[in-house]
Amino acid sequence: MKTTSIRKKSLARHALCAGIAFTFLLAAGQARAEVGESFTEGIFRYTILSEDVPNGSGTVSVVSVPEAEVIGEIVIPPTVSSGEATYTVTQIGLDAFSWRTMMTSLSIPDTVTEIETWALNYCTGLESIVIPDSVTRIGDSSFYYTSTATNLVIGANVTHIGNSAFSGCMNLPSVKIPDSVLTIGPFAFNFCSSMESLEIGSGLTHITQGAFSYATSLRSLVIPDTVISIGDRAFLDAESLHYLLVGENVASIDSNAFAGNMLSTAYFKGEAPEIGETVFKEYTLLFYMEGKAGWTTPTWNGYNTAVWIPLLEPTLTYRIRDGKLILTYTGNRLEESTNLRHWFEVDTSGEYETEIYKKGFRFYRAAM
């Protein structure tokens, strides 16, 4: 009996070990994908960037499958599942949609934080570029020669725009660079030849080489006070430029920065900067503010100069009190009109009170 008992225990031990081995083999057969591996879902191929095994999650980059047809309106999903894991799409990968000329729109989810190099270059069917606020980095040549796009929205948290990122986007009528942008690479917006309006945010300190060259439709430009340097050929051949205001902290302007434009005058808020060769046309008159160091009159570095006394823009605000319209304004006078063609002076005190008219229209403006 004793021997039988030992044999039963031995058999039970062997059975337990076999069960453990079988469980291990099952687990090995269900191993999760690893960082760097890829999988395909529809027209997209995803590459795993990170894994959070305990939570069954991770992050991936996305590109289009080379042999897939990418036509019309394309929507990138914010998440994708593979096996038992759910991954968040955080990156549009290298060369992701390059030369997809039949794609007319691309919806980027607000999970994406980075757009990689060449991601959407030569997407010549794309009508609009909308970059969500989640994106912080736009890579080199990422939208190079996306020539048909007529609208560009850069998200409010982008900090870096890469070299030639939007070069050749020749149908954008306006560009607004948010305050979050700290760096712009060389030639980032060159050959944006339809750009009539450019707004540069307050985060930028350096305008790099050729950044806005050949912006041939740009008519007016204000360099913000945060900028300290303007690079070589930064606005080369901006031939329609008629107004330029240079911020007070610009300390250097490299050669040919504004060559090829039609500027007859340029206005400087700060001290005289270090300046390269042929920055302006030889006939451009440079205005500087009285008391700013480094300037000389009537010439400076071969350019004609003059003292600039800025005129404050008039302002006009209103409120309603006891059934009356109260207008508060700055400037020399307040003028009134009934047809926007003929104006008449009505006040010079800075505050004007009048009855609210029950019929008809009255227009007011502050004037210098």
C-alpha positions, 0 to 999 in steps of 0.5 A: 500500500505504501508503494502504491501511494508513492506511485500515485503521488509521482503520477500526479507530479508528472501531470502537474508539470505537463500542465505547466509546460502546456500552459507555457506553450500556449502563452508562447504561441500568443506572444504580443508584437514587439516595438518595431514590428508592423501590421496592416489594416486596410490601406494603412500600415502601422509600426509599433513605437511603444508597448504597455503590456500590462494595460494592453496598449501602446503607440504606433506610426502610420503610413499608407500601404504602397500598393493600396489605392489612396483616393479621395477623402482619407481619414486616419483613425485615432486608434487601431487594434492588433491581437489583444492590444489597442494602439494610439496613432501618434505619428505620421511616418516617413514618406507616409503619403508621398506622391498620393496625387489622388488624395483630396483630403486627409483628416489627422486625428488629435492623437498625432504629435509628430509629422515625419519627413516627406510625409505628404510631399507632392500630394498635388490633389490635396485641397486643404492642410489642417494640422491639429493642436496635438501636433508639436513637430512638423518634419522636413519637406513634410508638405513639400510641393503640396501645390493645390492646397488653398488653406493652411491651419497650423495647430496651436502647439506646433513648436518646430517647422522643418526645412522646406516643410511647406516649400512649393505650396504655391496656392496658399493665400495666407499663412499664420504661424502660431505663437507656439512655433519656436523654430522654422527651418531654412526654406520652410515656406519658399515659393509660396507665391500666392501668399498675400498675408503672412502673420508671424507668431511671437515665439519665433526668434530667428527667421532662417535662410530663404524661409519665405523667399519667392513669396511674390504676392506678399504685400505687407510684413510685420516682423515681431519684436521677438525676432532677433535675426533675419537670415540670408535671402529670407524674403528674397524676391518678395517683389510685391512687398510695399510695407515693412515694419522691423521689430525692435529687437532685430539685431542682424539682417543677412545679405539679400534678405529683402533683395528683389522687392519694390520697397521704397521705405522700411520702418525700424523700431529698434537700434541699428542692426548689423546688416549684410550686402544688398539687403534692400534696393539702393533707393529704399529709404529707411526710417528709424525712431528718434533716440535709437542707437547706431543710426545716422542721418541722412545716410547709413550703410549706403542707404538714405535714412530719416527719423520716424515719428510713429502716429498712433492709430485712432481707436473707437469704443462704445457703450449704451447708457440710459438709452444713449450711445456713448462713443469714446475715441482717440485721435483728433476728431470723431466723424459721422456719416449716413452713407459712408461717402461723406463724413462730417466732424461732430466732436473733438473732446474724446467722448461723444454722447448721442441719442440712439436713432430709431430709424436710419443709420449713422456711421462713426469713425475716429480720425487723425 
